[in-house]
């Protein structure tokens, strides 16, 4: 009887060891770092309080980039870069906004997100300049918007976004004289790839 028990135990021990080692490894935790790169269609309209003229809407392509760190399952923190160039009858203007942003997802299981932040805008202006060289201007920049991210749990996703960047340029000195309290509003719609 004891020989049968020994044989049964000897046969079961390797089977149970094999069954334990055959279990799949636990999934690795998702990366906390993320990078976003994309493009969109941008619309700009300038504004100043004391100007009598009405500024027209200008359109152009826009590039966007984000990089950051996942704070928790609903909140990200990082940096946002927005670049846009447009033309008018007198030349071209290029604007770059670099802002710190926080991105919030109200629902963990859904792709909807909201974003907001502040930083600096840099405007290079070839229009109505005093000399032959372009004017460079710095401004306070604010960004807010939202969008939807597809495959938000995977290593590669797609993001559709709608954003508004506001640049408070202050006073500008142009060839036609000083322009005070100038603000630029940039609206953009686009798509981007998300890498985690």
Residue, then its C-alpha position, 0 to 999 in steps of 0.5 A: x500500500x505504501x508503495x502505491x502511495x509513493x508512486x502516486x505522490x511521485x507522479x503528482x508532484x511534477x504535474x503540480x509543479x508544471x501547472x504552476x510554472x505554466x501560468x502566464x506572467x502578470x502584465x507589465x504596468x503601462x508606461x507613465x511617460x507619453x509623447x504626442x505628435x500631430x498636425x491640424x488646421x489652424x485659424x487665427x484672429x488678432x484683436x486689440x482694444x484701441x484698434x479701429x480696424x477689424x482683423x480678418x480671420x487667417x488660416x494655416x497649418x499647425x503642428x502640435x507636440x506634447x510630452x509628459x508624465x501620468x500622475x494617476x489614472x485620470x491626470x497627466x502633467x507635461x509640456x505642450x508645443x504649438x506652431x503655426x504660420x500664416x500669410x497675408x498681403x504684406x508677408x508672413x507671421x510665425x507663432x510658437x507657444x510653449x506651455x506647461x499643461x495638465x490633462x484630465x480624464x473625467x472617466x478612466x474607461x473613456x477616451x475623453x480628455x480636457x487640457x489646460x495650461x500656461x506658458x510663453x508664446x514667441x511670434x516672428x513677424x515679417x509684416x509691417x516691420x520697421x526695418x528689413x528684419x522680422x520683429x520678434x515678440x514674446x507673449x504670455x500664452x494660455x491653452x485650453x481644449x479637449x479631445x478624444x483618445x482611441x486605444x488609451x490603454x495601449x502603447x500606441x493610440x490616436x488622438x483627435x483634439x480641438x484647442x485654443x491658444x491665446x497669446x497676449x502680445x501687449x504693445x507692438x511697434x510697427x512701421x505704421x506706429x504703435x499698436x497697443x494691447x494686442x492679443x492673438x487667438x489661435x483655434x486648431x482642430x487636428x489629429x495626433x499619434x500617442x506613444x506610451 
